[in-house]
Amino acid sequence: MRPYLAKALLIFLGIVFPVFLLDFSVRLLPVAALPAPLSALVEEMEIGTRQLYREDKELRHTIKRNTDLEFKHPEYTYRLKTNLNFTDAGFRGGTLGGPAWGLALGDSFTLGVGVNQEATWVARLAALAKRDVINLGVSGYGPIQYTRALEKYGIPLMPKIVFYTLYTNDLDDCVRLERWSSGQQRKLSIKTYLRQNSVTFNLFLTLANLRKRRSRYIEVPSIGVKLIRRKLNDPYDLGKKQYHSAWRLARQQIETAYEYSRRINAAFVLLYFPSKEEVYWDLVKATAQGFTSFEGSRDKLRNDTAEFCASGGFLCLDLSAALRARGSNGEQLYFPIDIHWNETGHRVVGDEIYKFLLDEKIL
């Protein structure tokens, strides 16, 4: 038995030691001295897990105050600077200066992942309205965090209008944060730990993903963007049973935010942001195999949102029609693989919101 254990130990050490040596060497060397792909991977790991966020007892996480980082991604490079800094958090804030006329609450689509602040829909709207709109978007946030951020950071700014966004993954974000708030935190898995700390593991994942890329995505002909197959199977990242309870949680948060806005006499506008899959589905549905259920499910949340706005009596703008029309004309509104809008997408959204405000005589 002992010879087998000795051999097993040698095999184990033969695998672990080179991994440890590579990780140790990479951490020891300056990032600038590493090959370009490896340095980009190390920078992404450090920004994602150490430099950008701090824990928060109410919001789970916030961006650290006085953040000024450059993100490098295969599809984009952009600068994230917190121009609005509190003692315990930082936000992209405004672009024009002066009093806060508008306030934008949302996740990475409001923050503007992939584009510089001046290219976000928030900045575009501010430029058109000639009034500053404060960007309180944070990646990974959902409706519970939007409303808490409004209460803690937004209301004291006394905006005249509050823009509250809704995206397909916000329902799952509600469920996750409710579990976290009740103490049902997900245990840190070995895989999560390695993704945060091991360069070797992330290199392996990168190579594995390159092999899987064809099977994970559906390419939209002639436009240069790809849709995620998983999103076509389950657009809300929830089972059917969880959808209704998650939507109820989201509605409650929207209603609370609406009441907060009314207390300071601010207008309230709910913005529905469609996913890349919702926007480009019409261009691939004739050839996509095995996703017929998406045809019926892609409009579920936007239809429920429209009914909710009508019954609640507050303003609601659905960006689906505008983005679908531009997408059908062959415009690339999103990054090729990443789920977020590129500069064109942000500009279209900012323009549409501005037109809506003119039509509603808010401007």
Buried (B, 14 or more C-beta within 10 A) or exposed (E): EEEEEEEEEEEEEEEEEEBEEBBEEBEEEEEEEBEEEBBBBBBBBEBBEEEBBEEBEEBBBBBBBEBEBEBBBEEBEBEBBBBBBEEEBBBBBBBBEEEBBBBBBBBBBBBBBBBBBBBBBBBBBBBBBEBBBBBBBBBBBBBBBBBBBBBBBBBEBEBBBBBBBBBBBBBBBBBBBBEEEEEEEEEEEEEEEBBBBBBBBBBEBEEEEEEEEEEEBBBBEEBEBBBBBEBBEBBBBBEEEBBEEBBEBBBBBBBBBBEBBEEBEBBBBBBBBBBBBBBBBBBBBEEBEEBEEBEEBBBBBBEBBBEBBEEBEBBBBBBBEBBBEBBEEEBBBBBBBBBBBBBBBBBBBBBBBBBBBEEEEBB
